[in-house]
Amino acid sequence: MKAQSEKMQSFVKQWKESGISQAEFARKNDLKIHTFRYWVSKLLKEEEDAPAFIALDGFASAQICLHYPNGVELILPAQTPLGVIKGLIHFEARCSR
């Protein structure tokens, strides 16, 4: 079944790039029009259901910098939990009193 799915995905991709109607594409490729339309609708639905967010590469080295009034600079990894950052900010505020 996986081979059939990959084959139909390839046909749908070719059809999208061809600019011709589904019926004409099916006829030229000896496909049953109803089967081809089913696969087109199925694959389009899968594309719509795909997550709206994408992973961004290259941010693993991102950092958070805290600059304290006394000149101290604290560099933290971007994955530092917000609670830790808040604690460090409040800690500095308590120490500068």
Secondary structure, 3 states (H helix, E strand, C coil): CHHHHHHHHHHHHHHHHHCCCHHHHHHHCCCCHHHHHHHHHHHHHHHHHCCCCCCCCCCCCCEEEEECCCCCEEEEECCCCHHHHHHHHHHHHHHCC
